[in-house]
Amino acid sequence: MEVGIVARKGSERAASLAATLRDVVADAGEAVWLDEETAAALDAGDDARPVDAFGDCDLVVAVGGDGTFLFVARNAGDTPIVGVNLGEVGFLNAVPPGDAAAALRAEIRSFRDGGLDVREAPRLTASADDWTSTPAANEVVVQGDRRGPGGGIEYEVRVDGSRYAGGHADGVLVATPTGSTAYNLSERGPLVHPDVDGIVVNEMVAEEGMPPLVVDTDATVTVSISGEAGATVVSDGRDTASLDGPVEVTVERTAPPIRVAGPPSDFFEALGKLS
């Protein structure tokens, strides 16, 4: 069994816990991979691997916050991920530090017994012509090159071909249930329980907008931009592409989903940490 471990960059606490988990894997007789940053922090160069190779692991442990978990998810393909939460909100990272060693031992036993019990969370991609975005775990945003007065986009939103809304807005946000608690929430979008098979369509500061809408996970959302200025498409707040207009951007579910191993988080307990 190959077990990858990624600790939050720059955190001594995360590195210390990663060292403990490395010993758990080694004591079980399994192989340990560390991403290059974690390996440097632990002075363990022999175990270092590029993080984008972690898709070849059987399991990856993310030690940090939801940001660390999403960093792993962007690089590990469909490899199951266990999240260890270092005091953040923890929608994805369900394992408290004190339980991390026991949880990892349990996952190793499960793997030996025939397989891990995993839960899936959807990802989204945006596409236009021959361009496709990086898969997003939280949200895809279609917006102008700037927000506020004098910015934004002229747009029309369709869901499975049927018109839902249009006009002028700062942008349009399409979020997964995972992302409903992130940027979507700051734009007054609804919270979506992770067990709900749906995605959120949310206009951002629309002049004559519709309420945010939850549609089926397999729905196809298209955002048509009529202006010559085109649009900026942002995946998970990180990966940005500028598209010339007029342009139609299609947002839909993509494979593989994020695969989450370990005990589930308490969604409502995590919500309490947002306040």
Helices and strands as residue ranges (DSSP letters): E 2-7, H 12-27, E 31-35, H 36-41, G 45-47, E 48-49, G 51-56, E 59-64, H 66-75, E 81-85, G 97-99, H 100-112, E 119-128, E 131-132, E 139-143, E 153-159, E 162-169, E 171-175, G 178-181, H 183-186, E 198-204, E 213-216, E 221-225, E 231-235, E 239-243, E 247-260, H 267-272
